[in-house]
Each structure stands twice: as structure tokens, then as C-alpha cells.
Amino acid sequence: MILTLLILILLIGGAAAWAAERKSPLWSRGIALGAVTLDLLLVVGQWAALRHAPEFLKPGAWLVETRAEWIPQFGVSFHLGMDGLSLLLLALTFFLGALSVACSWSEIQKRVGFFHFNLLWVLAGIAGVFTALDLFLFYFFWEMMLIPMYLLIVIWGHERRVYSAIKFFLFTQASGLLMLIAILTLQFLHFKQTGARSFDYSDLLNVAMTPRAAMLLMLVPEASLRFAPVAMALGVVGILYGAILAFAQTDLKRLVAYTSVSHLGFVVLGIYSWNAWAMQGAVMQMICHGLSTGALFVLVGLLYERIHTRDLRRMGGLWSAAPRIGAMAMFFAMASLGLPGLGNFIAEFLVLLGAYHVSVWMTALAGIGLVGATIYSLSLMQRAFHGPAEEAWSFADLSAREWAVLGAMAAALVWLGLYPQPVLHAAAPIVESLEKIGSALPGFFMR
Amino acid sequence: MSLLWLIPALPLAGYLALAFGGSRLSRAAAAWIGVGSVGLSALVALGVAAQFIGTPPAGPAFHQTLWTWMSVEDFKPAIGFYLDAMTVVFVLVVTGVGFLIHLYSVEYMAGDEGFRRFFAYMNLFVASMLVLVMADNLLLLYLGWEGVGLCSYLLIGFWYKDRVNGRAAQKAFIVTRVGDTAMALGLFLLVWQFRTLDVQQLMTQAREQWRVGAGMATAAAALLLGGALGKSAQLPLQTWLPDAMAGPTPVSALIHAATMVTAGVYLIARTHVLFELAPAAQLAVAIIGAATLLISGFSALAQRDIKRVLAYSTISQIGYMFLALGVGAWSAAVFHFMTHAFFKALLFLGAGAVILSLHHEQDIHKMGGLWKRLPLTFWTFLAGSAALAGLPLITAGFYSKDLILWSAWSSNAGGPALWAAGLIGAFLTALYTTRLVCLVFFGEEKGRVASKPGWRVSAPLAILAALSIVGGFVETPRALGGIRWFGEFLRSALPAAPGVEEAPERMESAMMLIASAAALLGIVLAGVLYLGMPRVVEGIAKRAWGAAAQAFWLGGWGFDWLYDRLFVKPFVWAATVNRDDFIDSAYNGVAAFFSLLHRGIIRTQTGRVRWYAAGVALGAVALMAIVLWVR
């Protein structure tokens, strides 16, 4: 029930925020912030309540589950469930969601209500994706969040926003379509084997265990495993290629975006190394990347709000104008290059440690990515904040609201860097069950 | 031992106070916090050391575990501290010398607009360095390791408005990170083999499971060595240190001379068991040390910037420490680390005093005759120089360097070639040190002394000068009393070099005389050349070969030139060429193709019926043709 509630709060909150604009934009912002914060509190409350429960550490168990018939003819049901991994990702989503409402507070002035409607509906879609146990429902949420996302880009984006929005939509549609084909194939195979129609995750998981399906599909763990060496190589290429592209950019936001490519390469490498260390690292990286890159995007946004450019060639020497923004940027740049003591280090260390057990050479190559991360992070700092000022910038330093947003993200990264155990603890069961699947299918690891 | 955590926590608290206090703090308050936190930390360290000596721990060390950092499967590194005899030495030097340099900085940085930021970074550095030397496992050590790297970067680029400083700072961080990546791979290897990074457990298990010369041991030692080479600026990763002199001079003294750059020495000494199991890696340490000390000795001889002379000298002296490590003389390396920290910090601080009083002049050819104007700076600088040059009998540097040379000769892992390299290095050291003193303090006066140092500058100089003289009497050759306090103190942590104690005393005395002669020869030769016959020096520099050698050495043997062409330029080129990501252009190509098609088809929509009719007819003919053809 709580899972349905989480999604409903966002859907209704979004609609209410839209409607409330007539009264005052401030109401829209307040309602949106309230709705996301409520969700965050609910998830954290669940975490606190469940973390000592016996099923919290049991592989394959759902901590919370909701199920209702939806389209019985096709075997589609409204089936939501939450395990440790979904819990972590929900907490991250709502944390960042609340912060993004907060940091849009003054930046968004156009159609405030509709903005928050879209934002909250995107969040609702993401929450659905992280909890859906029916693959049809999963696909539904997956597609549902694309539309408000498209609108966010096209209405509130900056230069070339229509181009970007269309490109975004086409890419996600095309890849979503591939996934849909995979889901339908699984459903079909399940029907042929059992005579019953179902889109349920656990049913389709059993189908995918059969070799024929596994060869066809990359959607579910068993199949993924066969694909592991290729995927690891893709991860490594992503790490290195993203780092080089990030370094080459002259637009600050594009630079940060390419660092994401590099960071997510670690996630791919971690997942397909298929052992507890690397997969724990991958989970950790998803969270810490969300925080550190999210914070860098916030910084890009608040700089743009002040100097109306993202062109690094026009920046330089911004530290003198706004030392607090500079210090925050330094902090998150350091997180981004994997400085020990911050969460990203734990993530990358665990990923590489796990990958080392599978392939020394891939790990060594990915390790070069650490040097690459150093180069792009330092180059970001140098070009934006250090050096002589290219133009006589003069603008306000961090406001209290912005300080609170970035401070919360920084504090979270320090916490994850020095005491990551709560996250590792929550992700342990899912990692363990994945490992079991891996050990049932030997011979696909590299070495 | 429940107080251990306070030693790094105090400077860390100082950092936090300065970072969050920011401009709300007055300069005086910032100075009190900055200097006070390190001072308190030094006091706690002294108390802990006193207890270590007075009531020694049951095992070889005090141990304190704060919490389990993370726990994945059976890998459970802790946030925990370990304090054995070697750590005691490092902690005392870091906090003690660190305190003096902080005190000095209050005066040196007095007029700087980034005063609070400076002390914040310096405190963070001391905290990280203490974590590095006190960590009970290699992962926590790595945290300190990267932390000091960060502070080094921040402080080299402290005056960030100048692009040159930013460049030097980035270079330092990136070059050391190359080494750090090798070290990280070493850590993965160790976890893979032993499921732990706890240093003591690692050493025990390595000794049990690996035989001498095992491939795994060699790989592990070589990867850790990679990290050490980066941090300690040894061949081939030495290029960042001379440029690091862009930072404020107290930074050069603390980070780039006395403490951080010796982290590699600490790491190798800490994991000496691995190196004992990997004779090939250990030999590499010795050869790299010997080569580095020679190369940078020559470079120091050709520099014009007072700080760059000292920077190359630092690389060279760390080369000596590596030489000692390479021949298994672990405690000799730590001994030289300690005396070097005293005299090199002193020399940098003295250089800072000179630079400050000459309006930021750093070219030694524009200095001269300062001994009358700055007497205290002169006398203390002289003491430091004597120690660096290894002036026999009365300086600390003589005793520590002599021990290294003697070990290089007599240790089972040493030999005449390594010893000869060290001996030539000793001669070079004496030569460039004396040249520096002659050019700066003697000869005609060239610059005008604008100001004289106050007590905050003078007191650290005096204390360090005293230490540079007496700091060596804790370990002397047999002919000079045979004091063994230092080595004995470290024995619980570091074993004696094999073969050194057994070697005959007469040989030791003979070697000592040869080393003394080399140092004296260097001093006298440089004195005669630069004071008595400057024409001869100028003559050599004017000859073609003299000028070429000078340019080659001035540029650090062309390493920067080589790396620039080998790595930097290709990387920048590849990145710039592909700025718009060729993969993206493939997708855009698809889009462009369809929009072209779209525009082509639009052309047919003319609205004229006869065109449409013609189209229909043509289509019908084509269709029929196909049908006929296929049949």
C-alpha cells in the first residue's frame, strides 16, 4: 500500500501544484516541495523501520509488496514491490527531487505550476520504474516519465532545446522499443511453456532461465551474464571515452554531462563483474554519482542564473567573485575524481576491486580512468574558477537556500565516504541473490 | 591508547573551523586556530611518544580502532590507527616541523588576502599526513595519501589568479595520480590474495604464503613502488616537484620537502616485508634512488631560482632514502628522512626569509652579500647548508648520509656501484649547496634588503638550525662513539640491514673518511670557484659544451619536453579533434539523411495534376515491368 501511496502523492501533488499556480507560484513550489519531502520521509521511515527486520537481509525477499489485477486477459497486474535496492534508489530519487524543487526556486519563473507538475510526474514515473514487479507496468512507467521529461526540456531548456528534446525522445523511444520487444518475447515464451499469460517478473525470470530465451534476451540477469565480457569492455570504453570527451568540452554543462558517461561506465563494469564487491560498488556509484553530478549540475545552473553563460572560454577567475561557489565546486569536482573520504571513492574502489577478480587488464585500463577523471575535474576548476578573470564578473555568492541544497548533498557524500555501511547493508541481499545466479552459470567469467 | 585519534583530529578540527568560519574570523583568530591546532596536536603527539617510551605497549605498537569503514563479504577495513616506533618518528616530525612552519607562516603570509584559506589548507594537510602515517591499513593510508595530494594541489595553486601556478598544481596532482593508480592496483592485488589490507596481517600472511622472489610478491611490491615514485618525485615521475615551487614558500618547506614527498619512503618502509620478498623490486628501488639522486644533483647545479635548487636537492635527497630502502637499510632511510626534514625545512624557510626581504626576488644571480644584512638568516641557512652538504662530524646530515653510504657498501643487497653513485651524489650535493650559499650570501650586494624577519620567522629558523646540527647524534659510526639509539628504537618496527653490523669496523671508518673527503672536496671546490675564481665558472658556461650541459640540466634532463610530446600533446589533440564526438555525428547523419529524403519527396508535392498523373502512370509501368520480369 505504501508503494502506491508514494506514487499517488507525487501524481496528486503534481496536479495540485499546477492548479495552485492560479493562487500564487509560491503555492506551487510549496506543494511540490511538500509532496516530495513527504515521500522522502516515508521512504526513510520505511528504511528505519525495516532495517532490523529479518527479511531485510534475506536474498530474494520483498520488503513491501502490493498487488492488484489490472488487465487479467493479458496477465497484466499492478504489482509493486520493494527490496533494499529499490529502497536506496527511491531514497536517492526523492532526496534529489526535493533538492531540485529547492534549487529551481528562483531559477524557474515561467509557468511555475506546470513545471512542478512535470517534475513530480517524472518522479512518479521513476518511482514506478524502481518498484514495478510486472514488466508491462514497468514499461508503462518507463514510457510515462518520458513525456513530462520531454516537456521539461522543450519548455524550460536553454539554447537548442527543441533539438535536444526531440533527440532525447527518439533515443529513449528507440531503446524502449527494444526493451518492449524483449518483454513481449518473454511473455510469449512463458505462454508457450505454461499456457498462462503473465508479465510478472518472477514468472518471466523462470522463463529466462531456459537457455533458448537466455540467448535471445539481455533483459534479465541470467542472460546478462553471458554478455558479461562484452559489457565489461563497453564499461571500460565508456569510462575512458567519457573522460576524454569531458576534457574536450568548452561548455560547462556538456563537460559535466560527459563525466556522467565516465561514471556510469563504472556502474556497467561493476554490474558485469558479477561479484559482491563490484555490484555493491555499482549500487554505490549510482547513488554517489547521482549526488556528485547532480550537485555539479546545480552549480552549473546557479552560475548560469548569474552570468548567463556556460561557455568555459568566457569564465576563469570566478573564485574571486564567488569563493563559496568555488569551494563547493572544488568539493564536488573532488568527489567526481574519486577522492577518498567521499562516497564516489568507495564506489569506484569496490567496482575496481571486484573487477580485478575477473580481469586484471580491464581493471588496469579502467584505472587509467582515474587519471582521466583527475584531468577533467582539475581542468574544470582551472578553466572556470582559477586563472585570471576573462571578464569582470561580479555577482552574488551562494544564497542561504543554495548553500543548504549543496551542503545537504556534500554532507551525504561525506557520510557515504566514511560510513557507507547502511547502503551496503541494504543492497547486500539483492547482490547476494544475483551472485547465486552467477555461480549457477559458471564459465562465463573472463579470466 | 585512546588518545591516538586526537592527533589527526585536532588539525582536522582546525581545518573545519577555518573553512566554515571563513571571513567571519579575524586574522588573529585564524592564526590562533591554524597554529594552535597543530601545536596542540604536537603536544598530544609528544605525550603519546613519552608514553610509548616510558610504558611501551605489549606488542610493537599502540592500536586504536574507531569504526569499521565498510564491510563487504570478508573484506572489512577499519578506520583505525596504529602507532609503532616508526610512526612515532613520523608523527613527531610532521607535527613538530609542521608547527614551526605554521608559526613561520603567520608572519610570512601576513599580508595575503587568502590568509584564512591558507591556514585551512595547511591544517587539512597536516591532518591528512597524520592519517597517512598512523593508518593501520593500506586503504586508510590511501585516504591520507590522496588527502595530502589534494592539499598539495590546493597549495601549489594557492595564488590561483596566475595561470602558471594553476598549471603547476594540476601537473603535480595528475602526475602523482598516475603513481596512485598503480598503487591502487597493488591494493586490489593484495585484497585478492589476502582478503585484508590491515598492514600487520598483510605482512604476516605474505611472509607465510609467498616465498622469496614469488611473482605475486614482485608484482605487489612493484605496484606499491609505482605509488611511491609519484608521491616522492623519483624517476620517472619526478617532473612535478620543481614546478611545485609555485606555491608559497612555507608550503614548499612543509609539503614539498619535509613531509609529504617522503610519503613514498614511509610506504616502502611500512611494507618492507613485501620488498624483502621481492628482491627484484627492491633492487629497482635502489637503482631508481641512485639514478634519481645523480640526475637531480646535476640539475640542482644548474638552477638559477633559489627554490628550484632546493627542489632538485629534495628529489636528490629522497633518492638517498630510496637507495637506503633498496639495500634494506630501513632505519637509515627513516633517519635521513628525519634529518632531511630538519635541514630542508630550514633551508626553505631561510630561502623564504631571503625572498621576502628582497621583494620576492628568487634569482640567485640577483642576490649576493646578504650575510651582513640578514645575519640570523645567514647563520641558520649556513647550518642547514652544512647539514645538506654533509659537513663531517658536526652536522646531522653527515651522520644520516654516511649511514646510507655505509649501508649501500656493506649490506648484502648493496654493492660498490650503488655506493659509488651515492658518493658522487655526496660530492655534487656539497658542490651545489656551497654554490648556493656563495651566490646568495657572499660576493657583492645586488638586491636591497627591504625588511628584516620578526620573531615568528626567526624562532623556527633557530630551532631548526639547532636540530640540523644535533639531530644526528642519535646514531653514529663505531669510530665516533657507535651510538645506536635511533636504530635500536626503530628495531621493533624495522629490522636491521643484513650484513651491515657484521662488516668490519675498519672498513666502516675508511668509508666514512672517503665520504667526508667527497663532501669536503665539493665544499672547497665550490667555494674556490664561486668566491675566488668566478671567471672560471663563467668561462665554462660560455663554452659550447658548458652551455649545452647547463641548458640540459636546467631543464631537468628534458623529461618535461619528452612527456609533453609523448602524452600531453597527443591527448589534447585527440580530445580536441573529437570534441563533438564522432559517434554522435553518426546519429546526426541518420537524421540528416532522412531530412534530405524528406526534402526530396516534398519536391514532388507540386500541386499540379499532370505531374501526379505522370507519376501514377510511371508507377504503373514500373510495377508491370517488375511483375513481368519476375515471372
Interface residues (C-beta under 8 A of the other chain):
Chain A: K167 I244 L245 F247 A248 Q249 T250 A276 W277 Q280 G317 W319 S320 P323 R324 A327 M330 M334 L339 P340 G341 F345 I346 F349 L350 L352 L353 Y356 H357 T363 A364 G367 I368 L370 V371 T374 I375 L378 S379 Q382 F385 H386 G387 P388 A389 L418 Y419 P420 Q421 L424
Chain B: A19 G22 W67 T68 W69 M70 S71 V72 E73 F75 I79 R117 L139 Y142 L143 W145 E146 G147 L150 Y153 L154 G157 Y160 K161 D162 R163 G166 A169 Q170 F173 I174 R177 V178 D180 T181 A184 L185 L187 F188 L189 V191 W192 F571 A574 A575 T576 N578 R579 D581 Y587
